[in-house]
Amino acid sequence: MLLDGLDATPRRTVVGGAVVLAVLIGVAHELVGAEYSFHLFYLLPVCLAAWRAGQRPGLAVAALCALAWLAVDALAHRPVGLVLWNGAGRFASFAVVAVVVAALRSAVEIEAAAARTDFLTGLPNLRAFRDVAELELKRLQRFQQPLTVAYLDLDNFKSVNDRYGHPEGDKLLRRVAEVLRDTLRATDVIARVGGDEFAILLPFTGTDPAWVVLRKLHNAVRIAMQEGDWPVTASVGALTCAQAPESVEELLRIADDLMYGAKRTGKNRVTLEIYRPPAAAAG
């Protein structure tokens, strides 16, 4: 919980706070007395800066903390050689902590990104897609701007794996991911949510623009499959929402049903419907 709050705070604010904290700790150290060790207290601003802003800010705060302690020792009229020796040692220990904390933060970010990324295509996975869809539904509820969600499934994909092997199937999936990225806008969200199934989120996109985008996408996939000499087509089921469904699960379930409906009615086609709340549909 504490780390979540820290991550939500702007980096400059955290670094500025760490600097102020380091100065206050130095003042408190001087008031209490140089004979007391404040090592653990000085480590706090170092860790804050290194975790939130990275290695360089962490090292800068480490240097400031070492200088603050050095000033406390100097004001206590300790021998200059001892003051400098202790100051260098303290900076080294603070610097090591800053480097380790920054590296730990980097490792945590890499692991978190990996947990939300499909290893084969590099696209977001279902978990990441759900999180974005949740935010878009909240935006829809607040601003009443339409959004479209689509599921794309590759027809006859299994035949590629069976005939040419899984490496060729993986190559095909990576090609489809590339086509999706190249065809859609940077603001659109694409995810691989199953073996040969992809989810697409088109924010601020109503029915007519969605038709244009999805037909263009469907055609781009068709051309890519022909160029690769793969006997594969795509079935797309899409849902445009002017009102927000009750949950992300409902949104994805309907889009998934529409996609399977496209497959049942002949495959290699795009099906797009407008979301109607249960009460409106019943009426």
N, C-alpha and C positions, 0 to 999 in steps of 0.2 A: 504493500500500500504506500509506504514511504517512498520507494523507488519510483512508483507510478507518478506520484506527485512531483518528484524531482524531474522526471523525464518530461512532464508537461510544462515545466517552467523554462522560459527562454534561456539559452546558454549564457548570454551576456548577463542576465540577471543573476544566474547561479555563480558565475565567475566574479561578478561584482560583490555579491554577498560573501563569497569565500575570501576575497581581499579584505573586506571590512571585518570579517570574523577573525582573520589572522592578526589584524592590527589590534582588535579588542583583546585577543588572547595575549598578545605581547604586553599590552597595558596592564592587564590583570596579573600577568607573570611578574611584572616590575613591582606592582603593589604588594603582591604576596611575598616576593623575595626570590632572588636568583638561586638560592640554595635548593629550592623545590623544583622537581622535574615536571615539565609541562609537555612532555613528548607526545603523549596520547592526545592532548588537546590540540596541539599543532597539526596532528595528522588529520583531524576532521576537515578543515578547509581544503587540505591537499586532496583528500579523497573525493570531496564534493566536486571540485573543479575538474579533476581527472575523469571522474565517472561521467559527468554531464557534458564536458566540453572537449575531452581528449587529452593526449599526452602533453602537448605544448603548454596549454593553460595550466595543467597540473604541475608541470615543472616550474612554471613562472610563480605559482603560488607556493611551491616548495621552497624556491629561492627566497621569497618574501618571508616565509615562516622562519627559515634559517637566519635571515638578517634580523628579524624581530628578536629572536633568542640571543643572537650575537650582541644586539644593542643592550639587552637586559644584563648580559654578562659584563659588557663594557662599563655600564653604569654602576655595576657593583665593584668596579675598580680591580677586576681580576687581571692577572698578567696578560699582556697582549698576545704572547705566543700561545698561551692556553686558550684564550678567547678565539683566536683564529683556527687553532687545531680543532677545538670542539665545534666551531661553526661549520668547518668543512665536513666533519663527520656527520653532523646533523643534516646538512644539505644532502649529502650522499644517501643517507637513510630515507629522507623525505622523497628524494628523486626516485629511488627504487620503488617506493610505495606508489608514487604517481605513475610510473611506467607499468607496474603490475596491475593497478586498478584500471588504467586505460586499456590495457590488453585484455583484461577480463571483460570489460564492457564491449569491446570489439567482438570477442568470442561469443558473448551472449547475443549480440545483434545478428551475427552470422547464423547462429543456431536457430534464432527466432525466424529469420528469413527463410532458412531451409525448411522449417516446419510449415511454411505457408507457400512453398514453391514446388511445382512438379519437377522432379529431377530430370525427366526425359526432355521436356520441351522448354523448360525455363519459364513457363507461364505460372500464374498463381494457381493454387489448388482449390478444392471445394471449400475448405475452411476459410481461406482468404476471400473467396468470392462471397460467401455468406456474410462476412463482416462488412464488405463494401455494400452489398445489397441491403443490409440492415440500415446503414447510413443513408442510402438513397431513398429508402421507404420513409424515413424520418423527414428527409428533405421534401419528398412528395407531399406528406401530410401537412407540412408547414407552408410551402410555397405553391402547392397545387400545379407544379410543373410536371408534364407527363414523362414517363420513362418506359422503355421497352426491354424486356428480358427474353432471351432466345436460347434454346437448346439446339445444338447441331450434333447429329449422329452420322457416322460414316457407314453408308450401305455397303454390305459385302466385304467389310474390312477383314473378317475372319479368313476369307479365301486367300488373302495376301499372306497372312501368317502361315496358313496351311500349305500353300504352294511354294512360297519363296523363303519362308523362315521368319523368325521374329526380328532379326536385324533389319530386314527389308521393311517389316511393319513399323519398326521404330523410326526408320528413315521417312516413311510416309507420314507418320504422326508429326515429326519435326517439321516436315514441309507444310502440313496443314497449319501448324502453329505459326509458321512464318507468313503464310498467306493471310491469316487472320490479323496478325500485327500490321502487315503492310497495307491491308485494305481498310481497316477501321481507323477511327480518330484516336488521337493520344488520350482523349478524355474517356473513351470507351474502355470497358473492363472485359478482358478475355481470360478464361480459366479452363484448364483441363480437369474435368470432374469425374471422369471414368476412363475406362480403357480406350475407347474411341469416341468419347463424348466430350463436347466442349460447351461451356456456358458463356453467354455474351450479355453484357449489360450496357444499354444505350441510354445514358442520362439525357433528360430534356429532349426526348425524341418521341413524337406522336406517331400516329398510324401511317400517314402518307410518307414522311421521311423514313420511317422504319422499313416500309416496303422497298423504297429505293436502295437503302443500305443493304438489306438482307438479300435482295435479288442480285445486287452487285457482288456481294460476298459469295453467294451460292454459285454464281458464274465463275468467280475467281478460283474457287475450289475445284470446279469442274475442269477448268483449263489446266490447273496444276496436276490433277490426276491424269489427264490425257497426256501431258508432257512427260510424266513419270512412267507412262505405260502401266498404270494401275487400274484395274477394273472396279473402281470405287466411285460412288457418287455420295451426295450428302442429303439428308433429310433434316429440315429445320422446322421447329415449332416455336412460335413467338407469341408473346402476350404484351399488349400495350396497356398501360395503366394510367388513367386520369385520376383515379382514386386509389388510395393505398389498400392493398389486402391486409388482413389482420396480422399476418406474420410472413417472414421470409420463407418459411416452410410451405405455406400456401402458394406463394408466388412461384417458387421453384417446382412445386408439384404440378401446377396447372401448365407451366411451360413444358415440363417433361411429358405430361399427357398429350399436349399438342404435337410434340415431336413424334411420339409413338403413333399418334393418329396419322401424321404425314407418312410414316413408314407403312402403316396398314393400308393406306389408300394408294399405294403404288410406288413409294420411295421417290427419291430424287426430286423433291419439291419443297416449297416453303408454305407453311400454314401460319397465318397471323390472325389473331382474334383480339377483341377489346375486352378488358376485364370488366365484369359486372359484379358488384357486390351481391352476396346471396339474397339480401332483402329485395334489391332491385330486380334480380333475375326472377325471383318468385312472383313479384308483382307483374 
